[in-house]
Amino acid sequence: ALYLRASEALREYAARQPMQPLVFRKRGTEVSLDYYRVDDALWSDPDQLLSLSAASLRTARQETLAKQRPLRLKDLPNLSLRMELLLHEAGVRTVRHLRELGSKRCWLRLRAINQHIGFKTLLALEGAIEGRHEAALPQTVRAELNEWYQETLKGDAS
């Protein structure tokens, strides 16, 4: 069986064509979720099914983004209150600004304030921008950042 996540378009469709909600038992109690079973009538209308599926996916993505949007830099993975304060000192005060600048430019701003900022901070910034722990960054990203970091340090030395 296929179930679609509730969306405004699906609710409008369900008002005209009743749909069966997804219900399961949890500790002996029935729990109804905001998903609805695709019935035979909807299966026989591929254009409508595709349209409702797309609306469900959009709604799910919007809800996920709304839940994941941190309000402060310290709420991002890898960033502490101390790092948030350093970023503020470097002129990076919002998550949006961090993402716009990117990890390299933010790292350069931090390095201008504190010469002890190292490679781990660069990885932390990249991870924060990508929304994952720095240890979970793909090897290709880590290698590219390491190469940039090494070249930047050579440039500083000369």
HELIX and SHEET records of a PDB file:
HELIX    1   1 GLU A    8  ARG A   16  1                                   9    
HELIX    2   2 ASP A   40  TRP A   43  1                                   4    
HELIX    3   3 PRO A   46  GLN A   68  1                                  23    
HELIX    4   4 LEU A   73  ASP A   75  5                                   3    
HELIX    5   5 LEU A   81  GLU A   89  1                                   9    
HELIX    6   6 VAL A   95  ILE A  113  1                                  19    
HELIX    7   7 PHE A  119  GLU A  130  1                                  12    
HELIX    8   8 GLU A  134  ALA A  136  5                                   3    
HELIX    9   9 GLN A  139  ALA A  157  1                                  19    
SHEET    1   A 3 TYR A   3  ARG A   5  0                                        
SHEET    2   A 3 THR A  29  ARG A  37 -1                                        
SHEET    3   A 3 PRO A  21  LYS A  26 -1                                        
END                                                                             
